[in-house]
Amino acid sequence: MSALFTPFTIKDITFRNRIGVSPMCQYSSVDGLANDWHMVHLGSRAVGGAGLIIAEATAVRADGRITPSCAGLWNDAQVEALIPINRFIADHGAVPAVQIGHAGRKGSSARPWDGGAHLKDEEGGWPIIGPAGEAFDDDGVRLWKTPSQMSKDDIADMQKAFVESAKRALAAGYQVLELHGAHGYLLHSFFTPLVNTRDDEYGGDTRGRARMMLETVDAVRAVWPENLPLGVRLSAADWIDGGLTVQDNIQMSKWLKERGVDFVDCSGGGATPAARASVGTRTADQVGLAEQIRAEAGIATMAVGAITDAQQAEQVIASGQADMVLLARQMLRDPYWPMHAAQELGADVKAHIPVQNGFFVG
């Protein structure tokens, strides 16, 4: 029997297999609203057989977007746009999930295919914020905005925004909630010493730098139903001297578990230009980091990074490196990757795809 195609249960939610669609920014929203593109992007991968569909990084406030074209959950119109998409995902056997977050000092950027640099306010950008007042980059060529250092009142307001977005996520029909604590965005930037140079209780040692994440998790956990899974995406290593190590993230994962977090989604990098999120073999190394966190923190993990073929994914699950695999670029290449993997591994294909497809190709 294929380990990849065994069910997996967290709380009251059972995934039909161990395959998830990793959250992938689509830069296709207007005023944070989902549209037909998102229905096709997410819905086609549910039809393709994935057990879990995690919607892209979704901003808790308008100034929390990476670009003006990013998704949002800061108003009720955004909820209404998401309801039919999540209903479609669930109706076709997958579990709808969303990743909520705030871009911090990496916000107010152009779309990647438009260069990705920060936008001036008159170009559609906005003022940015962070744990400290240092810009993401200073390459002397492109504009990189300097963030305002967040006050304690700013921090409290931000945590309230996460709470309100969590409530909206539930109203929109999401069954799994993930907080984005990776890739140099706001929560990660508080945790990593590469960015957080504060000298108050939200800075300093590991515990102080973890405070923003842990308080935010506590606030969200209080409103997110106990019977539904709550997860956090971490950059499990910063991949640069002086940055976070996997041991730091094992400690963070232990603290998160104590607060009712059910799983950690293990990515990496992104805090600074020298610690990009996807660099060479580092992306593939993330699976090993997921294994370490799972073993040493005693928490379920989802592995992401250069997972492309069925045998590789099977080995990750069968060997206990992670509880689920998440695929991103490979799912863009092939929305029906889970169906094809089931065929290759000899699993019951019909159990993982809608009857409209399974009748003919299962």
Secondary structure, 3 states (H helix, E strand, C coil): CCCCCCCEEECCEEECCCEEECCCCCCCCECCECCHHHHHHHHHHHHCCCCEEEEEEEECCHHHCCCCCCEECCCHHHHHHHHHHHHHHHHCCCEEEEEEECCHHHCCECCHHHCCCECCHHHCCCCCEECCCCCCCCCCCCCCCCCEECCHHHHHHHHHHHHHHHHHHHHCCCCEEEEEECCCCHHHHHHCCCCCCCCCCCCCCHHHHHHHHHHHHHHHHCCCCCCCCEEEEEECCCCCCCCCCHHHHHHHHHHHHHCCCCEEEEECCCCCCCCCCCCCCHHHHHHHHHHHHHHHHCCEEEEECCCCCHHHHHHHHHCCCCCEEEECHHHHHCCCHHHHHHHHHCCCHHHHCCHHHHHHHC
